[in-house]
Amino acid sequence: MNSKEIDKTIQARKDRVMRNKLYGKTVDISAWKSHKESWKENLERYYKEQKELNKNSEHSDKNMILISNNIDICLLNLDICTMQIKIAELREHNTKIKTNM
């Protein structure tokens, strides 16, 4: 890469950062919904694993702690996805209001 290409790359990055600061980063609602579904699937899987460990009396405490932590992680990520979806919907609504002013 020559210096002109590097300067263009740096300027493009600076422009992206400025646009994001000015207009707020756009959030793809469908992407967050997809993430949320993925976390739901993981949560179901961990609940099944937890049930299986509860049935088996020879399970290790470490495995139970790991599964419990994974369940908590899934629940937190589901909350994050829900909030991100709400934020994106509100931003979308604000954009529609601003264009109709």
Order of alpha helices (4+ residues) and beta strands (2+ residues): alpha-alpha-alpha
